[in-house]
Amino acid sequence: MQKLKTQFEMERIWMDETELFYQVRLQLHASVCSSSQEVYMQDETLQELIDSIAGFNNTWGKKPVIWELFDSDADEQKISLTFTLIDRTGTIQVDVHIHDEWQHDPFDHFRAAFRFKTTMGQLDDLSAQLKRFILRETDHVASLHER
């Protein structure tokens, strides 16, 4: 049996004492490249992703949805995921755009754009895992397996 490749991983690596925000390692994998970014976020940011996925699935993917993550600690870091239905069987294309530019060094920056495919069912799995992440039932999310 072939193991499916995980394309979206997130791990909580630090949380403040008030639990209002935390640092995560977000890893996105495509067949030709991958990205690992450490960003600060809040539960509301992940809830926006869950809500976007629910809206996308409820309309059967008629309109693409975009989720943008700005690191609240570093205005120069932005991660954008665009979910688009590309066929009638429920195949989803996820476009990833990452812009990470260090504030003090104009030569130290990173930009990436790549895409991967998944399914609408995998979006449901991602939403369920993110909900458990927000409720502190888990510190790791691994979803959107390669189609």
C-alpha positions in Angstrom: 0.0 0.0 0.0 1.4 3.4 -1.1 1.6 6.1 1.6 0.0 9.3 0.7 2.2 12.4 0.8 1.1 15.1 3.2 1.0 18.5 1.6 -0.1 20.7 4.6 1.5 20.4 8.0 1.3 22.7 10.9 2.9 22.3 14.4 2.5 24.5 17.4 6.0 25.2 18.7 5.3 27.9 21.3 2.4 29.6 23.0 2.2 32.7 25.2 1.0 32.3 28.8 -2.4 33.8 28.0 -2.9 31.5 25.0 -3.9 34.4 22.9 -1.3 33.8 20.3 1.2 31.1 19.4 4.0 30.3 17.0 3.6 27.5 14.5 5.7 25.9 11.9 3.7 25.8 8.7 5.0 23.4 6.1 3.6 23.2 2.6 4.8 20.4 0.2 4.4 20.0 -3.6 6.0 17.4 -5.8 8.8 19.8 -6.8 9.4 21.9 -3.7 8.4 22.6 -0.2 8.3 25.5 2.2 8.7 25.6 6.0 7.8 28.9 7.7 7.6 29.8 11.3 4.8 32.3 12.0 2.8 33.8 14.8 -1.0 33.5 14.7 -4.2 33.5 16.7 -7.2 31.2 16.8 -9.2 33.7 14.8 -6.8 33.4 11.9 -7.3 29.6 11.7 -11.0 30.0 12.1 -11.0 32.3 9.0 -9.4 29.4 7.1 -12.0 26.9 8.5 -14.8 29.3 7.5 -13.3 29.9 4.0 -13.1 26.1 3.4 -16.7 25.6 4.7 -17.9 28.4 2.3 -16.0 26.8 -0.6 -17.4 23.4 0.1 -21.0 24.7 0.6 -21.0 26.3 -2.8 -19.3 23.2 -4.4 -16.3 25.3 -5.3 -18.1 27.7 -7.6 -15.8 30.5 -6.6 -12.2 30.2 -5.5 -11.4 31.2 -2.0 -8.2 32.9 -0.7 -6.8 32.7 2.8 -4.0 35.1 3.6 -1.8 34.8 6.7 0.2 37.8 7.7 2.7 37.3 10.5 1.5 39.8 13.2 5.1 40.1 14.4 6.7 40.7 11.0 4.8 42.7 8.4 7.1 41.5 5.7 5.9 37.9 5.9 2.8 36.8 4.0 1.5 33.4 3.0 -1.5 33.1 0.7 -3.4 30.0 -0.2 -6.0 30.0 -3.0 -8.4 27.0 -3.3 -9.9 26.4 -6.8 -12.1 23.6 -8.1 -10.5 22.3 -11.3 -12.8 19.4 -12.3 -16.2 17.8 -11.7 -14.7 15.0 -9.6 -13.9 17.4 -6.8 -10.2 17.9 -7.5 -8.9 21.1 -5.8 -5.9 23.1 -6.9 -4.1 24.9 -4.1 -2.0 27.8 -5.2 0.6 28.9 -2.6 2.3 32.3 -2.6 4.9 33.1 0.1 6.7 36.4 0.5 9.1 36.6 3.4 11.4 39.6 3.6 13.6 40.4 6.5 13.3 44.0 7.8 17.0 44.9 8.1 18.6 43.2 5.2 17.3 43.9 1.7 19.2 40.9 0.3 17.8 38.4 2.7 14.3 37.5 1.4 12.4 34.6 0.1 9.5 34.4 -2.5 7.9 31.2 -3.7 4.9 30.3 -5.8 3.8 26.7 -6.3 0.7 24.6 -6.5 -0.6 21.2 -5.5 -3.8 19.1 -5.9 -6.1 17.7 -3.3 -9.8 16.8 -3.0 -12.9 18.4 -1.4 -12.9 15.5 1.1 -9.3 16.4 2.1 -10.5 20.0 2.8 -13.1 18.5 5.2 -10.3 16.6 6.9 -8.2 19.8 7.2 -11.1 21.7 8.7 -11.7 19.0 11.3 -8.0 18.9 12.3 -7.8 22.7 12.5 -10.8 22.7 14.9 -9.0 20.2 17.1 -5.9 22.4 16.9 -7.9 25.5 18.1 -9.4 23.5 20.9 -5.9 22.5 22.1 -6.7 18.8 21.5 -3.6 18.5 19.3 -0.5 20.5 18.5 0.0 19.0 15.0 -2.0 19.0 11.7 -1.2 16.8 8.8 -3.6 17.0 5.9 -4.3 17.7 2.2 -2.7 14.4 1.0 -1.4 14.2 -2.5 -4.0 13.1 -5.0 
